[in-house]
């Protein structure tokens, strides 16, 4: 199965953002700092996932 780098990074960013968001709203209040943390988690996951290449196929 071939997954493009864009799709892979979008899923990683959404997963990181959702995880940060769930943690941030445990007290049912979203502060500015928590919002920044969510955005940074998404951007970090997008950037790291985009930068790391997929493993090359082997003939095994």
N, C-alpha and C positions, 0 to 999 in steps of 0.2 A: 504494500500500500504506500503510495507516495503522498506525502503531506507537504504542502508548500511552506516556506519559511514564514510567510505572512499569516497563514492560518494558524500555524504553530505558535507564533508570538501573540496573536490575538487571544487564543485560548489561555495561554499562560498569564497574560495581563488581566484578563477577566477573572481568572481563578485567584490571582494575588489580590486584586481589588476587592473581590467578594469576601475573601478571608479577612482582609483588613476592615472592611465595612461591618461584618458581623461582630468582630471583636470591638469595634468602636461604638456600636450602638447597644452594647449590653446594658448600659445605664439609661438607655432611651433618650440620650442627648448627644448630638453630634456637634462637637466643637470645631473651631477653625483648625486647630492643630491636628485633630483626627482626620479632617478632610484632606489636609496636606499630606498626611501619612498615607491615606488611601491612594491619592494621586501619585505619590512617589513610589509606592509599591507597584502600581500598574506600569509606570514608566520604566522602573527598574527591570521588571519582568519582561517587558517588551524589548528593551535594549539588550539584555543578556541573552534572551532566547533568539533574537535576530542575529546576534554576533556569533553564536556557537553554531557551527555547521552540522548538518545531519551526518550520521555515521555512514561511510561509504559501504556499498554492498560488497559482500564477499561471495565467492563461488563455492561455498561449503554446502 
